[in-house]
């Protein structure tokens, strides 16, 4: 699938998400997630897993994914900048750890991968920014009964 098709799919989904979030005064973030094939030194277990899954074409496929991620990162950065959106690029989260993080090329093994992603989000102070936005929303929200959970007020 060409890079433009992949990016169009994300742009469409993010456009819908952004429109819905902004209509309700909500904050949303674009998180570009890491993968085993981009900016991560593989552990012996990860390398063995990938070679076992793709013995014929694993190296070429991994290079292709790495190239796609590099292109997508640049395109997403331009896309976000043109719309004045914050892009949180998490692709380099694992670039310094040779620990086993993945059970396959996209799924984390155990808690360590999720903990590292959370630490990166925290390091970038994204949670504090979301909390501040929520507090500002709470200050301007009308007093009175709140809608039930799951009731967004749309009929």
OpenMM code with the backbone's topology and positions (N, CA, C; nanometers):
from openmm import Vec3, app, unit

residues = "UNK UNK UNK UNK UNK UNK UNK UNK UNK UNK UNK UNK UNK UNK UNK UNK UNK UNK UNK UNK UNK UNK UNK UNK UNK UNK UNK UNK UNK UNK UNK UNK UNK UNK UNK UNK UNK UNK UNK UNK UNK UNK UNK UNK UNK UNK UNK UNK UNK UNK UNK UNK UNK UNK UNK UNK UNK UNK UNK UNK UNK UNK UNK UNK UNK UNK UNK UNK UNK UNK UNK UNK UNK UNK UNK UNK UNK UNK UNK UNK UNK UNK UNK UNK UNK UNK UNK UNK UNK UNK UNK UNK UNK UNK UNK UNK UNK UNK UNK UNK UNK UNK UNK UNK UNK UNK UNK UNK UNK UNK UNK UNK UNK UNK UNK UNK UNK UNK UNK UNK UNK UNK UNK UNK UNK UNK UNK UNK UNK UNK UNK UNK UNK UNK UNK UNK UNK UNK UNK UNK UNK UNK UNK UNK UNK UNK UNK UNK UNK UNK UNK UNK UNK UNK UNK".split()
positions = [
    Vec3(0.0855, -0.1182, 0.0000),
    Vec3(0.0000, 0.0000, 0.0000),
    Vec3(0.0895, 0.1237, 0.0000),
    Vec3(0.0697, 0.2123, -0.0920),
    Vec3(0.1540, 0.3321, -0.0976),
    Vec3(0.1370, 0.4199, 0.0262),
    Vec3(0.2423, 0.4937, 0.0546),
    Vec3(0.2421, 0.5832, 0.1708),
    Vec3(0.1236, 0.6792, 0.1674),
    Vec3(0.0896, 0.7302, 0.0505),
    Vec3(-0.0205, 0.8270, 0.0427),
    Vec3(-0.1533, 0.7654, 0.0866),
    Vec3(-0.1765, 0.6380, 0.0564),
    Vec3(-0.2997, 0.5716, 0.1010),
    Vec3(-0.3036, 0.5576, 0.2525),
    Vec3(-0.1902, 0.5214, 0.3098),
    Vec3(-0.1821, 0.5073, 0.4556),
    Vec3(-0.2093, 0.6420, 0.5213),
    Vec3(-0.1419, 0.7458, 0.4733),
    Vec3(-0.1590, 0.8780, 0.5327),
    Vec3(-0.3007, 0.9308, 0.5132),
    Vec3(-0.3599, 0.9058, 0.3967),
    Vec3(-0.4975, 0.9509, 0.3733),
    Vec3(-0.5931, 0.8872, 0.4738),
    Vec3(-0.5726, 0.7598, 0.5022),
    Vec3(-0.6565, 0.6908, 0.5992),
    Vec3(-0.6468, 0.7574, 0.7364),
    Vec3(-0.5245, 0.7885, 0.7793),
    Vec3(-0.5061, 0.8546, 0.9083),
    Vec3(-0.5628, 0.9960, 0.9069),
    Vec3(-0.5394, 1.0690, 0.8000),
    Vec3(-0.5902, 1.2059, 0.7921),
    Vec3(-0.7422, 1.2090, 0.8016),
    Vec3(-0.8071, 1.1160, 0.7340),
    Vec3(-0.9531, 1.1101, 0.7377),
    Vec3(-1.0020, 1.0826, 0.8804),
    Vec3(-0.9451, 0.9801, 0.9417),
    Vec3(-0.9855, 0.9435, 1.0775),
    Vec3(-0.9573, 1.0561, 1.1755),
    Vec3(-0.8409, 1.1186, 1.1641),
    Vec3(-0.8064, 1.2281, 1.2543),
    Vec3(-0.8936, 1.3505, 1.2293),
    Vec3(-0.9310, 1.3732, 1.1051),
    Vec3(-1.0213, 1.4839, 1.0745),
    Vec3(-1.1555, 1.4665, 1.1422),
    Vec3(-1.2099, 1.3460, 1.1360),
    Vec3(-1.3372, 1.3170, 1.2027),
    Vec3(-1.3215, 1.3310, 1.3540),
    Vec3(-1.2153, 1.2721, 1.4089),
    Vec3(-1.1911, 1.2799, 1.5528),
    Vec3(-1.1757, 1.4245, 1.5970),
    Vec3(-1.0976, 1.5011, 1.5236),
    Vec3(-1.0762, 1.6418, 1.5575),
    Vec3(-1.2045, 1.7218, 1.5546),
    Vec3(-1.2858, 1.7013, 1.4533),
    Vec3(-1.4119, 1.7738, 1.4431),
    Vec3(-1.5026, 1.7424, 1.5614),
    Vec3(-1.5148, 1.6141, 1.5938),
    Vec3(-1.5997, 1.5753, 1.7072),
    Vec3(-1.5438, 1.6275, 1.8396),
    Vec3(-1.4132, 1.6157, 1.8585),
    Vec3(-1.3519, 1.6615, 1.9836),
    Vec3(-1.3690, 1.8119, 2.0000),
    Vec3(-1.3369, 1.8863, 1.8964),
    Vec3(-1.3457, 2.0324, 1.9059),
    Vec3(-1.4887, 2.0797, 1.9256),
    Vec3(-1.5872, 2.0089, 1.8694),
    Vec3(-1.7264, 2.0502, 1.8861),
    Vec3(-1.7715, 2.0387, 2.0317),
    Vec3(-1.7038, 1.9546, 2.1086),
    Vec3(-1.7364, 1.9367, 2.2501),
    Vec3(-1.6341, 2.0027, 2.3418),
    Vec3(-1.5419, 2.0795, 2.2866),
    Vec3(-1.4397, 2.1466, 2.3658),
    Vec3(-1.3346, 2.0523, 2.4203),
    Vec3(-1.3194, 1.9371, 2.3566),
    Vec3(-1.2260, 1.8357, 2.4060),
    Vec3(-1.0874, 1.8545, 2.3454),
    Vec3(-0.9895, 1.7934, 2.4079),
    Vec3(-0.8523, 1.7923, 2.3599),
    Vec3(-0.8224, 1.6532, 2.3052),
    Vec3(-0.7552, 1.6461, 2.1954),
    Vec3(-0.7136, 1.5174, 2.1432),
    Vec3(-0.5688, 1.5280, 2.0993),
    Vec3(-0.5039, 1.4145, 2.0922),
    Vec3(-0.3634, 1.4122, 2.0529),
    Vec3(-0.3439, 1.3068, 1.9454),
    Vec3(-0.2467, 1.3299, 1.8601),
    Vec3(-0.2064, 1.2330, 1.7600),
    Vec3(-0.0804, 1.1663, 1.8130),
    Vec3(-0.0865, 1.0362, 1.8367),
    Vec3(0.0281, 0.9630, 1.8873),
    Vec3(0.0779, 0.8699, 1.7778),
    Vec3(0.1983, 0.8924, 1.7333),
    Vec3(0.2583, 0.8090, 1.6292),
    Vec3(0.3414, 0.7041, 1.7019),
    Vec3(0.2930, 0.5811, 1.7029),
    Vec3(0.3496, 0.4788, 1.7905),
    Vec3(0.4788, 0.4173, 1.7372),
    Vec3(0.5599, 0.3645, 1.8289),
    Vec3(0.6838, 0.2985, 1.7869),
    Vec3(0.6556, 0.1597, 1.7301),
    Vec3(0.7527, 0.1066, 1.6609),
    Vec3(0.7466, -0.0300, 1.6090),
    Vec3(0.8852, -0.0922, 1.6221),
    Vec3(0.8895, -0.2214, 1.6267),
    Vec3(1.0158, -0.2946, 1.6338),
    Vec3(1.1081, -0.2583, 1.5177),
    Vec3(1.0500, -0.2211, 1.4042),
    Vec3(1.1275, -0.2015, 1.2817),
    Vec3(1.1807, -0.0603, 1.2632),
    Vec3(1.1627, 0.0263, 1.3613),
    Vec3(1.2083, 0.1631, 1.3432),
    Vec3(1.2737, 0.2119, 1.4713),
    Vec3(1.3993, 0.2506, 1.4634),
    Vec3(1.4723, 0.3147, 1.5734),
    Vec3(1.4776, 0.2307, 1.6997),
    Vec3(1.4854, 0.0978, 1.6885),
    Vec3(1.5001, 0.0141, 1.8076),
    Vec3(1.6071, -0.0917, 1.7824),
    Vec3(1.7076, -0.0977, 1.8716),
    Vec3(1.8013, -0.2099, 1.8606),
    Vec3(1.7306, -0.3380, 1.9062),
    Vec3(1.7325, -0.4384, 1.8262),
    Vec3(1.6606, -0.5614, 1.8598),
    Vec3(1.7364, -0.6425, 1.9638),
    Vec3(1.6615, -0.7004, 2.0553),
    Vec3(1.7203, -0.7961, 2.1491),
    Vec3(1.7412, -0.9275, 2.0728),
    Vec3(1.8220, -1.0186, 2.1265),
    Vec3(1.8373, -1.1489, 2.0592),
    Vec3(1.7022, -1.2196, 2.0414),
    Vec3(1.6131, -1.2059, 2.1408),
    Vec3(1.4814, -1.2704, 2.1312),
    Vec3(1.3977, -1.2086, 2.0181),
    Vec3(1.4007, -1.0750, 2.0076),
    Vec3(1.3240, -1.0083, 1.9010),
    Vec3(1.3788, -1.0451, 1.7632),
    Vec3(1.5105, -1.0447, 1.7507),
    Vec3(1.5716, -1.0801, 1.6222),
    Vec3(1.5357, -1.2239, 1.5845),
    Vec3(1.5416, -1.3129, 1.6812),
    Vec3(1.5067, -1.4536, 1.6560),
    Vec3(1.3610, -1.4700, 1.6189),
    Vec3(1.2745, -1.3965, 1.6891),
    Vec3(1.1313, -1.4018, 1.6594),
    Vec3(1.1056, -1.3579, 1.5159),
    Vec3(1.1658, -1.2469, 1.4750),
    Vec3(1.1401, -1.1939, 1.3415),
    Vec3(1.1973, -1.2868, 1.2341),
    Vec3(1.3171, -1.3379, 1.2585),
    Vec3(1.3764, -1.4311, 1.1607),
    Vec3(1.2926, -1.5581, 1.1495),
    Vec3(1.2363, -1.6027, 1.2618),
    Vec3(1.1516, -1.7214, 1.2594),
    Vec3(1.0206, -1.6981, 1.1861),
    Vec3(0.9666, -1.5788, 1.1987),
    Vec3(0.8391, -1.5475, 1.1325),
    Vec3(0.8564, -1.5203, 0.9840),
    Vec3(0.9675, -1.4568, 0.9468),
    Vec3(0.9892, -1.4164, 0.8068),
    Vec3(1.1279, -1.4602, 0.7610),
    Vec3(1.1556, -1.5898, 0.7557),
    Vec3(1.2919, -1.6328, 0.7211),
    Vec3(1.3350, -1.5943, 0.5794),
    Vec3(1.2424, -1.5847, 0.4846),
    Vec3(1.2781, -1.5553, 0.3453),
    Vec3(1.2978, -1.4065, 0.3194),
    Vec3(1.2094, -1.3241, 0.3756),
    Vec3(1.2083, -1.1825, 0.3371),
    Vec3(1.2051, -1.0861, 0.4557),
    Vec3(1.2398, -1.1344, 0.5731),
    Vec3(1.2301, -1.0534, 0.6943),
    Vec3(1.3118, -0.9258, 0.6910),
    Vec3(1.4355, -0.9351, 0.6462),
    Vec3(1.5215, -0.8168, 0.6430),
    Vec3(1.4673, -0.7111, 0.5472),
    Vec3(1.4267, -0.7551, 0.4288),
    Vec3(1.3737, -0.6613, 0.3291),
    Vec3(1.2432, -0.5989, 0.3788),
    Vec3(1.1584, -0.6801, 0.4390),
    Vec3(1.0321, -0.6271, 0.4892),
    Vec3(1.0567, -0.5269, 0.6017),
    Vec3(1.1480, -0.5555, 0.6911),
    Vec3(1.1801, -0.4642, 0.8003),
    Vec3(1.2349, -0.3316, 0.7467),
    Vec3(1.3218, -0.3399, 0.6463),
    Vec3(1.3730, -0.2173, 0.5824),
    Vec3(1.2588, -0.1362, 0.5213),
    Vec3(1.1638, -0.2057, 0.4575),
    Vec3(1.0484, -0.1380, 0.3983),
    Vec3(0.9643, -0.0667, 0.5027),
    Vec3(0.9414, -0.1321, 0.6156),
    Vec3(0.8649, -0.0695, 0.7250),
    Vec3(0.9401, 0.0513, 0.7777),
    Vec3(1.0712, 0.0381, 0.7947),
    Vec3(1.1531, 0.1491, 0.8444),
    Vec3(1.1430, 0.2692, 0.7491),
    Vec3(1.1487, 0.2421, 0.6199),
    Vec3(1.1362, 0.3500, 0.5211),
    Vec3(0.9980, 0.4148, 0.5260),
    Vec3(0.8945, 0.3329, 0.5386),
    Vec3(0.7584, 0.3874, 0.5493),
    Vec3(0.7433, 0.4752, 0.6726),
    Vec3(0.7957, 0.4291, 0.7857),
    Vec3(0.7862, 0.5089, 0.9081),
    Vec3(0.8607, 0.6408, 0.8941),
    Vec3(0.9778, 0.6376, 0.8330),
    Vec3(1.0539, 0.7614, 0.8138),
    Vec3(0.9751, 0.8587, 0.7260),
    Vec3(0.9175, 0.8092, 0.6179),
    Vec3(0.8368, 0.8943, 0.5312),
    Vec3(0.7107, 0.9432, 0.6003),
    Vec3(0.6455, 0.8540, 0.6731),
    Vec3(0.5217, 0.8909, 0.7428),
    Vec3(0.5495, 0.9944, 0.8509),
    Vec3(0.6597, 0.9806, 0.9227),
    Vec3(0.6924, 1.0770, 1.0283),
    Vec3(0.7067, 1.2176, 0.9708),
    Vec3(0.7769, 1.2277, 0.8588),
    Vec3(0.7954, 1.3588, 0.7963),
    Vec3(0.6624, 1.4140, 0.7456),
    Vec3(0.5825, 1.3303, 0.6817),
    Vec3(0.4523, 1.3751, 0.6295),
    Vec3(0.3574, 1.4141, 0.7423),
    Vec3(0.3538, 1.3340, 0.8489),
    Vec3(0.2660, 1.3668, 0.9619),
    Vec3(0.3081, 1.4972, 1.0285),
    Vec3(0.4369, 1.5205, 1.0387),
    Vec3(0.4848, 1.6464, 1.0974),
    Vec3(0.4380, 1.7654, 1.0140),
    Vec3(0.4493, 1.7546, 0.8814),
    Vec3(0.4013, 1.8625, 0.7939),
    Vec3(0.2503, 1.8801, 0.8057),
    Vec3(0.1780, 1.7683, 0.8070),
    Vec3(0.0321, 1.7707, 0.8174),
    Vec3(-0.0114, 1.8385, 0.9471),
    Vec3(0.0501, 1.8002, 1.0574),
    Vec3(0.0140, 1.8576, 1.1879),
    Vec3(0.0487, 2.0062, 1.1924),
    Vec3(0.1659, 2.0440, 1.1419),
    Vec3(0.2070, 2.1844, 1.1436),
    Vec3(0.1106, 2.2704, 1.0618),
    Vec3(0.0648, 2.2197, 0.9480),
    Vec3(-0.0271, 2.2958, 0.8624),
    Vec3(-0.1617, 2.3184, 0.9301),
    Vec3(-0.1957, 2.2330, 1.0268),
    Vec3(-0.3238, 2.2437, 1.0960),
    Vec3(-0.3089, 2.2952, 1.2389),
    Vec3(-0.1875, 2.3367, 1.2717),
    Vec3(-0.1578, 2.3851, 1.4062),
    Vec3(-0.1934, 2.2814, 1.5129),
    Vec3(-0.1592, 2.1554, 1.4856),
    Vec3(-0.1848, 2.0459, 1.5779),
    Vec3(-0.0538, 1.9981, 1.6390),
    Vec3(-0.0631, 1.9498, 1.7611),
    Vec3(0.0543, 1.8911, 1.8245),
    Vec3(0.0636, 1.7452, 1.7820),
    Vec3(0.1754, 1.7066, 1.7281),
    Vec3(0.2014, 1.5673, 1.6930),
    Vec3(0.2969, 1.5110, 1.7969),
    Vec3(0.2583, 1.4026, 1.8607),
    Vec3(0.3460, 1.3357, 1.9563),
    Vec3(0.4038, 1.2141, 1.8849),
    Vec3(0.5275, 1.2267, 1.8414),
    Vec3(0.5948, 1.1207, 1.7665),
    Vec3(0.6656, 1.0291, 1.8655),
    Vec3(0.6092, 0.9114, 1.8845),
    Vec3(0.6650, 0.8160, 1.9807),
    Vec3(0.7562, 0.7132, 1.9148),
    Vec3(0.7898, 0.7336, 1.7883),
    Vec3(0.8672, 0.6326, 1.7165),
    Vec3(1.0065, 0.6101, 1.7744),
    Vec3(1.0591, 0.7063, 1.8482),
    Vec3(1.1942, 0.6904, 1.9032),
    Vec3(1.1934, 0.6460, 2.0502),
    Vec3(1.0791, 0.6084, 2.1017),
    Vec3(1.0665, 0.5707, 2.2421),
    Vec3(1.1631, 0.4599, 2.2821),
    Vec3(1.1834, 0.3622, 2.1957),
    Vec3(1.2651, 0.2455, 2.2305),
    Vec3(1.4043, 0.2484, 2.1678),
    Vec3(1.4476, 0.3636, 2.1160),
    Vec3(1.5729, 0.3649, 2.0407),
    Vec3(1.6967, 0.3385, 2.1258),
    Vec3(1.6857, 0.3484, 2.2551),
    Vec3(1.8038, 0.3274, 2.3402),
    Vec3(1.7983, 0.1986, 2.4210),
    Vec3(1.6953, 0.1168, 2.4002),
    Vec3(1.6864, -0.0033, 2.4816),
    Vec3(1.6910, -0.1302, 2.3972),
    Vec3(1.7900, -0.2143, 2.4235),
    Vec3(1.7942, -0.3422, 2.3559),
    Vec3(1.7110, -0.4490, 2.4285),
    Vec3(1.6328, -0.4061, 2.5297),
    Vec3(1.5464, -0.5007, 2.6014),
    Vec3(1.4451, -0.5624, 2.5060),
    Vec3(1.3969, -0.6802, 2.5417),
    Vec3(1.2874, -0.7402, 2.4661),
    Vec3(1.1601, -0.6657, 2.5020),
    Vec3(1.1021, -0.6001, 2.4048),
    Vec3(0.9796, -0.5230, 2.4244),
    Vec3(0.8641, -0.5871, 2.3481),
    Vec3(0.8946, -0.6474, 2.2338),
    Vec3(0.7902, -0.6979, 2.1448),
    Vec3(0.7802, -0.8494, 2.1469),
    Vec3(0.6564, -0.8991, 2.1383),
    Vec3(0.6342, -1.0419, 2.1191),
    Vec3(0.6246, -1.0731, 1.9701),
    Vec3(0.5927, -0.9717, 1.8922),
    Vec3(0.5994, -0.9774, 1.7463),
    Vec3(0.6288, -0.8344, 1.7023),
    Vec3(0.6106, -0.8027, 1.5785),
    Vec3(0.6565, -0.6715, 1.5335),
    Vec3(0.5705, -0.5549, 1.5825),
    Vec3(0.4524, -0.5815, 1.6351),
    Vec3(0.3661, -0.4713, 1.6798),
    Vec3(0.3116, -0.4860, 1.8215),
    Vec3(0.3206, -0.6033, 1.8826),
    Vec3(0.2613, -0.6240, 2.0147),
    Vec3(0.3680, -0.6303, 2.1232),
    Vec3(0.3464, -0.5540, 2.2288),
    Vec3(0.4414, -0.5525, 2.3387),
    Vec3(0.4357, -0.6833, 2.4171),
    Vec3(0.5485, -0.7163, 2.4802),
    Vec3(0.5578, -0.8302, 2.5696),
    Vec3(0.5575, -0.7775, 2.7125),
    Vec3(0.4638, -0.8181, 2.7913),
    Vec3(0.4608, -0.7746, 2.9310),
    Vec3(0.4334, -0.6263, 2.9456),
    Vec3(0.4688, -0.5733, 3.0612),
    Vec3(0.4354, -0.4345, 3.0950),
    Vec3(0.5420, -0.3334, 3.0516),
    Vec3(0.6636, -0.3772, 3.0233),
    Vec3(0.7730, -0.2834, 3.0010),
    Vec3(0.7488, -0.1890, 2.8830),
    Vec3(0.7001, -0.2396, 2.7719),
    Vec3(0.6759, -0.1542, 2.6564),
    Vec3(0.5733, -0.0462, 2.6859),
    Vec3(0.4630, -0.0848, 2.7505),
    Vec3(0.3603, 0.0136, 2.7851),
    Vec3(0.4134, 0.1161, 2.8849),
    Vec3(0.4925, 0.0686, 2.9809),
    Vec3(0.5502, 0.1602, 3.0796),
    Vec3(0.6414, 0.2617, 3.0115),
    Vec3(0.7204, 0.2174, 2.9141),
    Vec3(0.8115, 0.3090, 2.8448),
    Vec3(0.7343, 0.4110, 2.7606),
    Vec3(0.6257, 0.3680, 2.6962),
    Vec3(0.5432, 0.4623, 2.6200),
    Vec3(0.4827, 0.5653, 2.7151),
    Vec3(0.4298, 0.5191, 2.8284),
    Vec3(0.3708, 0.6110, 2.9254),
    Vec3(0.4759, 0.7087, 2.9777),
    Vec3(0.5968, 0.6595, 3.0082),
    Vec3(0.7039, 0.7463, 3.0563),
    Vec3(0.7376, 0.8549, 2.9535),
    Vec3(0.7373, 0.8166, 2.8260),
    Vec3(0.7668, 0.9137, 2.7199),
    Vec3(0.6566, 1.0193, 2.7113),
    Vec3(0.5323, 0.9773, 2.7209),
    Vec3(0.4201, 1.0718, 2.7185),
    Vec3(0.4282, 1.1652, 2.8391),
    Vec3(0.4609, 1.1090, 2.9541),
    Vec3(0.4761, 1.1901, 3.0757),
    Vec3(0.5937, 1.2867, 3.0627),
    Vec3(0.7056, 1.2388, 3.0082),
    Vec3(0.8239, 1.3229, 2.9910),
    Vec3(0.7916, 1.4445, 2.9042),
    Vec3(0.7072, 1.4265, 2.8075),
    Vec3(0.6684, 1.5368, 2.7193),
    Vec3(0.5584, 1.6239, 2.7798),
    Vec3(0.5203, 1.5921, 2.9028),
    Vec3(0.4214, 1.6684, 2.9788),
    Vec3(0.2843, 1.6710, 2.9121),
    Vec3(0.2548, 1.5688, 2.8323),
    Vec3(0.1256, 1.5622, 2.7663),
    Vec3(0.0131, 1.5443, 2.8680),
    Vec3(0.0344, 1.4621, 2.9686),
    Vec3(-0.0699, 1.4409, 3.0693),
    Vec3(-0.1005, 1.5694, 3.1447),
    Vec3(0.0015, 1.6462, 3.1759),
    Vec3(-0.0209, 1.7736, 3.2457),
    Vec3(-0.1000, 1.8696, 3.1571),
    Vec3(-0.0703, 1.8697, 3.0276),
    Vec3(-0.1436, 1.9575, 2.9354),
    Vec3(-0.2893, 1.9155, 2.9226),
    Vec3(-0.3138, 1.7845, 2.9181),
    Vec3(-0.4512, 1.7352, 2.9126),
    Vec3(-0.5242, 1.7711, 3.0421),
    Vec3(-0.4582, 1.7521, 3.1560),
    Vec3(-0.5203, 1.7846, 3.2846),
    Vec3(-0.5530, 1.9333, 3.2944),
    Vec3(-0.4635, 2.0187, 3.2480),
    Vec3(-0.4896, 2.1628, 3.2514),
    Vec3(-0.6064, 2.1994, 3.1613),
    Vec3(-0.6121, 2.1390, 3.0442),
    Vec3(-0.7248, 2.1645, 2.9536),
    Vec3(-0.8562, 2.1210, 3.0189),
    Vec3(-0.8541, 2.0067, 3.0867),
    Vec3(-0.9742, 1.9578, 3.1545),
    Vec3(-1.0139, 2.0527, 3.2674),
    Vec3(-0.9162, 2.0993, 3.3446),
    Vec3(-0.9485, 2.1932, 3.4540),
    Vec3(-1.0087, 2.3216, 3.3982),
    Vec3(-0.9558, 2.3715, 3.2866),
    Vec3(-1.0116, 2.4916, 3.2241),
    Vec3(-1.1546, 2.4658, 3.1782),
    Vec3(-1.1793, 2.3485, 3.1232),
    Vec3(-1.3148, 2.3125, 3.0808),
    Vec3(-1.4083, 2.3062, 3.2006),
    Vec3(-1.3618, 2.2480, 3.3084),
    Vec3(-1.4432, 2.2380, 3.4304),
    Vec3(-1.4790, 2.3764, 3.4843),
    Vec3(-1.3849, 2.4700, 3.4780),
    Vec3(-1.4109, 2.6054, 3.5288),
    Vec3(-1.5199, 2.6757, 3.4488),
    Vec3(-1.5288, 2.6483, 3.3208),
    Vec3(-1.6291, 2.7174, 3.2408),
    Vec3(-1.7556, 2.6355, 3.2184),
    Vec3(-1.7556, 2.5109, 3.2634),
    Vec3(-1.8735, 2.4247, 3.2457),
    Vec3(-1.9884, 2.4782, 3.3305),
    Vec3(-2.1108, 2.4751, 3.2786),
    Vec3(-2.2249, 2.5241, 3.3566),
    Vec3(-2.2491, 2.4365, 3.4791),
    Vec3(-2.2945, 2.5012, 3.5847),
    Vec3(-2.3280, 2.4261, 3.7056),
    Vec3(-2.4591, 2.3526, 3.6823),
    Vec3(-2.4836, 2.2534, 3.7608),
    Vec3(-2.6070, 2.1776, 3.7471),
    Vec3(-2.5753, 2.0315, 3.7263),
    Vec3(-2.6796, 1.9528, 3.7075),
    Vec3(-2.6556, 1.8080, 3.6930),
    Vec3(-2.5739, 1.7771, 3.5689),
    Vec3(-2.4862, 1.6846, 3.5842),
    Vec3(-2.4024, 1.6405, 3.4729),
    Vec3(-2.4742, 1.5262, 3.4013),
    Vec3(-2.4520, 1.5127, 3.2713),
    Vec3(-2.5128, 1.3996, 3.2005),
    Vec3(-2.4530, 1.2690, 3.2503),
    Vec3(-2.5302, 1.1640, 3.2380),
    Vec3(-2.4831, 1.0309, 3.2779),
    Vec3(-2.3654, 0.9929, 3.1888),
    Vec3(-2.2795, 0.9053, 3.2419),
    Vec3(-2.1674, 0.8566, 3.1637),
    Vec3(-2.2212, 0.7902, 3.0369),
    Vec3(-2.1645, 0.8248, 2.9253),
    Vec3(-2.2096, 0.7699, 2.7980),
    Vec3(-2.3154, 0.8550, 2.7309),
    Vec3(-2.3725, 0.9506, 2.8043),
    Vec3(-2.4731, 1.0409, 2.7443),
    Vec3(-2.4010, 1.1685, 2.7038),
    Vec3(-2.3794, 1.1842, 2.5751),
    Vec3(-2.3058, 1.3018, 2.5291),
    Vec3(-2.3976, 1.4197, 2.5003),
    Vec3(-2.5254, 1.4049, 2.5290),
    Vec3(-2.6182, 1.5144, 2.5115),
    Vec3(-2.6734, 1.5256, 2.3699),
    Vec3(-2.6296, 1.4414, 2.2784),
    Vec3(-2.6794, 1.4466, 2.1413),
    Vec3(-2.7998, 1.3560, 2.1291),
    Vec3(-2.8999, 1.4024, 2.0635),
    Vec3(-3.0228, 1.3220, 2.0454),
    Vec3(-3.0444, 1.2945, 1.8996),
] * unit.nanometer
topology = app.Topology()
chain = topology.addChain("A")
for resn in residues:
    res = topology.addResidue(resn, chain)
    for name in ("N", "CA", "C"):
        topology.addAtom(name, app.Element.getBySymbol(name[0]), res)
